[in-house]
Amino acid sequence: MTAAFARRSPAAIVFALATVYLVWGSTYLAIRVTDRTLPPLLMSSVRFLVAGAALYAFASRGRARPTRREWGAAAIAGAALLLVGNGGVAWAETRLDSGFAALIVAIIPLYVALMDRVFFGRRLSPTAITGLVIGFAGVALLVRPGGGGNVGVALALVATTSAWAAGSLYARGAPLPASPLLSASMQMLAAAVFLGIAGLAAGEASDVHASSFSTKPLIAFAYLVIFGSLLAFSAYAWLLKNVRISVVATYAFVNPVVAVALGTMFLGETIGWTTIVAGGAIVTAVVLIVTARVPTQQRYPDVHEELQSETGQAPLGGGVSGRGRARAGAVRAWRRALPAGARDGSG
């Protein structure tokens, strides 16, 4: 099947979306299984080392070697996304149910919208604001004492989840390689080093024994490497290039549903009414933010729009200064990183 056909094929889109929905939703179950016998940070380090090396060998063929600047950017992005973000999930799941952790991680789009408002100063639409209020109310209900999990660990996961949102925003404007697969492999390799150092510093080496490598954790680990890190990310990267971001972003409210269902089915995790109500609020909030529309008035140029036409005339509304062009360019770079609901409003 040719690449051109794949871009036009609804079947390819459905397959890629289903892969991201199911595989990324199931990684919470796999992490929980590996955490039973393997130390979380060192396990994550080896996971990203193996996956990153394999992906780098594939993605770097026929390309120039990444520069030091690109490796530096990959290290920063990898530290935020995989050391703090993903490493936080692996650590938290040693103390929290997989479905519970997935519901907390589902607030990433809320963080992106909030950071867009706080750090970039652009207004959010009423729909996005409503989503933020509902979502963080759901989080408060979920992590409160008696909410169904360890409060301290749950709050720590809420904090580390913000690093994934911040890392995503940074990565879109960072001097990373143009190839998303090469960029991802470099981030994985850098994160593998950081996670290894963190695991050794935490004393996890003493938790590795021959009995740690039992059948189920090893199968779960292989699943994380092959399906979670290689297959699902490749599908996600392909979707970003061939499907609207508003469609791709739907994984944010499908993954936690899949994670909760699998945790209940295979691990016997219980779901109380508090978790159901809080989870429903979080998923509803993500839907509101991801599907919210950009107002037609008072907005910056979109990703594919230019500040000036081919005739050299400024857009309607007057001339644009050099400072204004620079700011709008920065807007476009940041907007590419945001799900639809987080791009609402203008400054």
Number of C-alpha atoms within 10 A of each C-alpha: 6 6 8 8 10 14 16 11 12 11 11 16 19 11 12 21 22 16 21 27 24 18 23 26 26 27 25 28 27 27 25 28 21 27 23 14 20 26 22 24 27 26 24 29 25 19 22 28 23 20 23 27 15 15 23 19 11 13 17 16 10 7 10 8 10 14 12 9 13 17 19 17 22 27 21 19 30 29 25 26 26 25 31 24 24 23 27 23 28 27 21 24 27 20 15 21 25 30 31 25 25 25 25 25 25 26 25 20 29 28 21 24 27 20 18 21 19 11 8 14 13 20 18 25 20 14 17 29 22 14 27 24 14 21 28 19 15 26 23 14 19 27 23 15 12 11 18 20 18 17 16 13 19 24 18 15 26 23 16 22 25 23 23 26 25 19 21 22 21 18 23 16 16 18 16 23 21 8 12 18 21 23 26 26 28 29 28 32 26 25 31 28 19 20 26 21 14 17 20 13 10 13 11 17 14 9 12 14 10 7 9 16 14 12 10 14 20 17 14 18 24 18 19 27 21 15 20 25 24 20 17 22 20 20 18 19 16 19 20 16 11 13 13 11 17 17 15 21 21 18 20 24 22 20 26 28 22 22 28 26 20 21 23 17 11 9 15 11 16 15 16 11 11 15 22 14 13 25 26 17 22 30 24 17 29 29 21 24 30 30 19 23 18 17 13 8 8 10 14 17 14 15 13 7 10 14 19 14 10 8 6 8 12 15 13 7 6 8 12 15 10 9 9 12 14 11 13 18 18 13 19 17 19 20 21 17 21 23 25 24 28 31 29 28 22 18 11
